[in-house]
Amino acid sequence: MMTITKEQFNLALAKVCNPLPGSVPSPTPYKLAVKQKYNGLNIIDFFAVSVPMVSKEKWIEKIENNNLFIDNKPAKFSSKVYGGNITTHFSEPKTEPSVNVNIEFIFCDEHILVLNKPAPLPMHPSGRFNKNSLTEILKLAFPSENFKIIHRLDANTTGVIILGRTNNAVQSISKQFQDKTAKKEYIAMVEGFPTQKYFSSNTQISIEKTPAGGRTISSDGIDAFTEFEVIKTYPEKNITLLAINPHTGRTNQIRLHLAYINHPILGDIGYKDPDYFKNNPLTYSDDCLFLHAKTISFRYHEKEVSFSADLPDKFNLLNHIVT
């Protein structure tokens, strides 16, 4: 397998991103997996429970218009769902929200591709985004490739991301993330001043998604552990710069842990104010979240390697360059 150079990457990306792939109106597919607890539920009742913000009449209309599927087969009014089923329906043709495609090339060989992901940019199709997502853009730019996601960043989180080009690389690096031997360091600007230079959080996080697609702090959730270190405080702006090491990889983990201790990440409107996501989508339309995946380290070809992504210019807000 041939390696991809920085010049080849930038040229291929430019060809498919002007205009953005999602700028042409098209139906957006929405897929929803059925959990075991919904076994035997009528298809309409399933959506009434799973997507409560949409009326039953809308699902009835979709069935009438042959626009609701269970495992790629048209649903009927009498259809029931079972754990493992994948439901699909399509929106009316529409343009997708704009995204940031200033994707920076860091490294590539025959096994992996390393990028600095900008924001906002979802990793893969979800919610309002389909073609305007990292994996779909890469498919258009490199149709002969099959880049595989090894780990994820939120749409509004910037930083280093590793994509696999071969199954062996995906399995090897994924296992290191699962075994917690891969190391990740994030940088964040947060509101307020922590009372200690070093502190941590092991607050549990819910498994269930919120209606907007996020998570919540939950006493009966799954374990999550994050360590924090104060790098610098800015008293005149009520802001602190943190280095962060998440030891688990739960959805929105860092954002939730910091909001819970009253030090929300700068720009994280929704986790600072829980009511925000009741009427707004999970992905912010602007590059407003001050959370950056700076470095990832893992074993590769029998040696320890590290890849780092430069901080976005927005971190120069305080006329301070973090090195």
C-alpha positions as CSV (number, residue, x, y, z in Angstrom):
1,M,0.0,0.0,0.0
2,M,1.4,3.4,-1.1
3,T,1.9,6.1,1.5
4,I,0.1,9.4,1.1
5,T,2.2,12.6,1.2
6,K,1.1,15.9,2.7
7,E,0.9,17.4,-0.7
8,Q,-1.3,14.6,-2.1
9,F,-3.5,14.7,0.9
10,N,-4.1,18.5,0.7
11,L,-4.7,18.3,-3.1
12,A,-7.2,15.5,-2.8
13,L,-9.1,17.2,0.0
14,A,-9.3,20.5,-1.9
15,K,-10.9,18.8,-4.9
16,V,-13.8,17.5,-2.9
17,C,-14.4,20.3,-0.4
18,N,-15.1,23.2,-2.6
19,P,-18.0,23.3,-2.3
20,L,-18.6,21.2,0.8
21,P,-20.0,17.8,-0.1
22,G,-23.2,18.4,2.0
23,S,-23.9,21.8,0.3
24,V,-25.9,20.0,-2.4
25,P,-29.5,19.3,-1.1
26,S,-30.0,15.6,-0.6
27,P,-31.9,13.3,1.8
28,T,-30.0,12.5,5.0
29,P,-30.3,8.9,6.3
30,Y,-31.0,8.5,10.0
31,K,-30.1,5.1,11.5
32,L,-31.1,3.9,14.9
33,A,-30.1,0.6,16.5
34,V,-32.8,-1.2,18.5
35,K,-31.7,-2.2,22.0
36,Q,-32.8,-5.5,23.6
37,K,-35.1,-3.8,26.1
38,Y,-37.3,-2.8,23.2
39,N,-37.8,-6.4,22.0
40,G,-41.3,-6.9,20.5
41,L,-42.3,-3.3,20.6
42,N,-44.4,-1.9,17.7
43,I,-42.3,0.2,15.3
44,I,-44.3,3.3,16.0
45,D,-44.2,2.9,19.7
46,F,-40.5,2.3,19.5
47,F,-39.9,5.6,17.9
48,A,-42.3,7.4,20.3
49,V,-40.1,6.2,23.2
50,S,-36.7,6.6,21.4
51,V,-37.3,9.9,19.7
52,P,-40.0,11.6,22.0
53,M,-39.6,15.0,20.4
54,V,-41.1,13.7,17.1
55,S,-44.9,13.0,17.1
56,K,-46.3,9.5,16.3
57,E,-48.1,11.1,13.3
58,K,-44.7,11.7,11.7
59,W,-43.7,8.0,11.9
60,I,-47.1,7.0,10.5
61,E,-46.5,9.4,7.6
62,K,-43.1,7.9,7.0
63,I,-44.5,4.4,6.8
64,E,-47.2,5.6,4.4
65,N,-44.5,7.1,2.2
66,N,-42.3,4.0,2.3
67,N,-39.7,6.0,4.2
68,L,-39.1,3.9,7.3
69,F,-37.1,0.7,7.2
70,I,-36.1,-2.2,9.5
71,D,-32.9,-3.9,8.4
72,N,-33.4,-2.3,5.0
73,K,-36.9,-3.7,4.6
74,P,-39.9,-1.3,4.4
75,A,-41.7,-1.1,7.8
76,K,-45.5,-1.7,8.1
77,F,-47.9,-0.4,10.7
78,S,-47.9,-3.8,12.3
79,S,-44.1,-4.2,12.3
80,K,-42.3,-5.0,15.5
81,V,-38.6,-4.4,16.4
82,Y,-36.1,-6.6,18.2
83,G,-32.7,-6.1,19.7
84,G,-30.1,-5.8,17.0
85,N,-32.4,-4.4,14.3
86,I,-31.3,-1.3,12.5
87,T,-34.0,1.2,11.6
88,T,-33.5,3.8,8.9
89,H,-35.5,6.7,7.6
90,F,-34.6,9.7,5.4
91,S,-35.1,13.4,5.7
92,E,-36.4,15.7,3.0
93,P,-33.6,16.8,0.6
94,K,-31.7,19.6,2.4
95,T,-28.3,21.0,2.8
96,E,-26.2,20.1,5.8
97,P,-24.7,22.5,8.3
98,S,-21.4,23.9,7.3
99,V,-18.2,22.4,8.8
100,N,-14.5,23.2,9.1
101,V,-12.5,21.3,6.6
102,N,-9.1,22.7,7.4
103,I,-7.9,19.2,8.2
104,E,-4.1,19.1,8.8
105,F,-2.0,16.2,7.7
106,I,0.4,15.0,10.4
107,F,1.7,11.5,9.3
108,C,0.9,8.6,7.0
109,D,2.5,5.3,6.2
110,E,1.0,2.0,4.8
111,H,-0.8,1.3,8.1
112,I,-2.1,4.5,9.6
113,L,-3.1,8.1,8.8
114,V,-2.7,10.8,11.5
115,L,-4.6,14.1,11.3
116,N,-5.3,17.2,13.2
117,K,-9.1,17.4,13.2
118,P,-10.6,20.9,13.1
119,A,-14.0,22.0,14.6
120,P,-16.8,21.8,14.0
121,L,-16.4,18.5,12.1
122,P,-18.1,15.3,13.1
123,M,-16.0,12.1,12.8
124,H,-18.7,10.2,11.0
125,P,-22.3,10.6,9.8
126,S,-24.7,11.4,12.7
127,G,-27.7,13.6,13.3
128,R,-27.8,16.5,10.9
129,F,-24.5,15.6,9.3
130,N,-23.9,13.0,6.6
131,K,-21.6,14.0,3.8
132,N,-20.1,16.8,5.9
133,S,-18.2,14.5,8.2
134,L,-14.6,13.4,8.3
135,T,-15.0,9.8,7.1
136,E,-17.3,10.8,4.3
137,I,-15.0,13.5,3.1
138,L,-12.1,11.1,3.2
139,K,-14.1,8.5,1.1
140,L,-14.6,11.2,-1.6
141,A,-11.0,12.3,-1.5
142,F,-9.5,8.8,-1.5
143,P,-12.1,6.4,-3.0
144,S,-9.7,3.5,-3.1
145,E,-9.0,3.7,0.6
146,N,-11.0,2.4,3.6
147,F,-9.9,4.5,6.5
148,K,-11.1,3.1,9.8
149,I,-11.9,5.0,12.9
150,I,-9.7,3.8,15.8
151,H,-10.8,6.4,18.4
152,R,-13.1,9.4,18.4
153,L,-13.3,13.1,19.1
154,D,-16.4,15.1,19.5
155,A,-17.4,17.2,16.5
156,N,-16.4,20.4,18.5
157,T,-13.2,19.0,19.9
158,T,-10.0,19.6,17.9
159,G,-6.8,17.7,17.8
160,V,-4.9,14.6,16.9
161,I,-6.8,11.6,15.5
162,I,-5.5,8.2,14.3
163,L,-7.2,6.4,11.4
164,G,-6.3,2.9,10.3
165,R,-5.5,1.8,6.8
166,T,-5.1,-1.9,7.6
167,N,-7.0,-4.3,9.9
168,N,-3.8,-5.2,11.8
169,A,-3.1,-1.6,12.7
170,V,-6.7,-1.0,13.8
171,Q,-6.8,-4.1,16.0
172,S,-3.4,-3.4,17.6
173,I,-4.0,0.3,18.4
174,S,-7.6,-0.2,19.3
175,K,-6.6,-2.9,21.9
176,Q,-4.2,-0.4,23.5
177,F,-7.0,2.1,23.9
178,Q,-9.2,-0.7,25.4
179,D,-6.4,-1.8,27.7
180,K,-5.7,1.9,28.7
181,T,-2.0,1.6,27.6
182,A,-2.4,4.2,25.0
183,K,-1.9,7.7,26.5
184,K,-3.9,10.9,25.6
185,E,-3.2,14.4,26.7
186,Y,-5.7,17.2,26.1
187,I,-5.5,20.9,26.7
188,A,-8.5,23.0,27.8
189,M,-9.5,26.5,28.9
190,V,-12.0,26.3,31.7
191,E,-14.0,28.8,33.6
192,G,-12.9,29.7,37.2
193,F,-9.9,28.6,39.3
194,P,-9.5,25.0,40.6
195,T,-8.4,25.0,44.3
196,Q,-5.6,22.4,43.6
197,K,-2.9,22.2,41.0
198,Y,-3.5,18.5,40.6
199,F,-7.0,17.0,40.9
200,S,-9.2,14.3,39.4
201,S,-12.7,13.1,38.8
202,N,-14.1,9.5,38.8
203,T,-17.8,10.6,38.5
204,Q,-19.8,8.0,36.6
205,I,-21.4,8.8,33.2
206,S,-24.7,7.6,31.9
207,I,-24.9,5.0,29.2
208,E,-28.2,6.3,27.8
209,K,-28.1,9.2,25.4
210,T,-29.9,12.5,26.0
211,P,-32.5,13.6,23.4
212,A,-29.7,15.7,21.8
213,G,-27.3,12.8,21.8
214,G,-25.1,13.7,24.7
215,R,-24.6,12.1,28.1
216,T,-25.3,13.0,31.8
217,I,-23.6,12.4,35.1
218,S,-25.3,9.4,36.7
219,S,-24.8,7.5,39.9
220,D,-25.7,4.2,38.1
221,G,-23.6,4.9,35.0
222,I,-20.3,3.5,33.9
223,D,-16.9,4.3,35.5
224,A,-14.9,7.2,34.1
225,F,-11.6,8.6,35.4
226,T,-9.9,11.9,34.4
227,E,-6.8,13.6,35.8
228,F,-6.2,17.4,35.6
229,E,-3.3,19.7,36.0
230,V,-3.4,23.4,36.2
231,I,-0.9,25.0,33.7
232,K,-1.7,28.6,34.2
233,T,-4.4,30.9,35.6
234,Y,-5.7,34.2,34.2
235,P,-7.3,36.1,37.1
236,E,-8.3,39.0,35.0
237,K,-10.4,36.8,32.7
238,N,-11.5,34.2,35.3
239,I,-10.0,31.4,33.1
240,T,-7.6,28.5,33.8
241,L,-5.5,26.5,31.3
242,L,-5.5,22.8,32.1
243,A,-3.6,19.7,30.9
244,I,-5.9,16.7,31.0
245,N,-5.3,12.9,31.0
246,P,-8.5,10.8,30.5
247,H,-7.9,7.2,31.6
248,T,-11.2,6.1,30.2
249,G,-12.8,7.1,26.9
250,R,-16.5,7.8,27.7
251,T,-18.6,10.0,25.5
252,N,-18.2,13.7,26.5
253,Q,-16.2,12.5,29.5
254,I,-13.9,15.5,30.0
255,R,-16.7,18.0,29.3
256,L,-19.0,16.4,31.8
257,H,-16.4,16.0,34.5
258,L,-15.4,19.7,34.3
259,A,-18.9,21.0,34.2
260,Y,-19.9,18.8,37.2
261,I,-17.2,20.5,39.3
262,N,-18.3,23.9,38.2
263,H,-15.3,24.5,35.8
264,P,-17.0,24.1,32.5
265,I,-14.8,24.3,29.4
266,L,-14.9,27.7,27.8
267,G,-17.5,27.8,25.1
268,D,-19.3,24.6,26.3
269,I,-22.7,26.3,26.5
270,G,-24.7,23.0,26.7
271,Y,-22.9,21.3,29.5
272,K,-22.7,24.6,31.5
273,D,-26.5,25.0,31.1
274,P,-28.3,21.6,30.9
275,D,-31.4,23.3,29.5
276,Y,-29.5,24.4,26.4
277,F,-29.5,20.9,24.8
278,K,-33.3,20.6,25.2
279,N,-33.8,23.0,22.3
280,N,-30.4,22.9,20.6
281,P,-28.3,20.3,18.8
282,L,-25.3,18.7,20.4
283,T,-22.9,20.1,17.8
284,Y,-22.2,23.8,18.1
285,S,-22.1,25.6,14.7
286,D,-19.0,27.5,15.6
287,D,-15.5,26.6,16.7
288,C,-16.2,27.7,20.2
289,L,-15.1,24.8,22.4
290,F,-11.7,25.2,24.0
291,L,-10.8,21.5,24.2
292,H,-7.9,20.1,22.1
293,A,-6.5,16.6,21.9
294,K,-2.8,17.6,21.9
295,T,-0.9,14.3,22.0
296,I,-1.5,10.6,21.6
297,S,1.2,8.0,22.5
298,F,1.1,4.2,21.9
299,R,3.3,1.3,20.8
300,Y,3.8,1.0,17.1
301,H,6.2,-1.3,15.3
302,E,7.5,-2.4,18.7
303,K,8.4,1.0,19.9
304,E,6.7,3.9,21.7
305,V,5.5,6.7,19.3
306,S,3.8,10.0,20.0
307,F,1.9,12.3,17.6
308,S,1.0,15.8,18.5
309,A,-1.4,18.4,16.9
310,D,-0.7,22.1,17.1
311,L,-3.2,24.1,19.1
312,P,-5.9,26.1,17.2
313,D,-5.3,29.8,16.9
314,K,-8.3,30.4,19.2
315,F,-6.0,29.4,22.2
316,N,-4.1,32.6,21.6
317,L,-7.1,34.4,23.0
318,L,-5.1,35.4,26.0
319,N,-2.0,36.3,23.9
320,H,-0.4,33.2,25.3
321,I,1.1,30.5,23.2
322,V,1.1,27.0,24.8
323,T,4.2,25.0,23.9
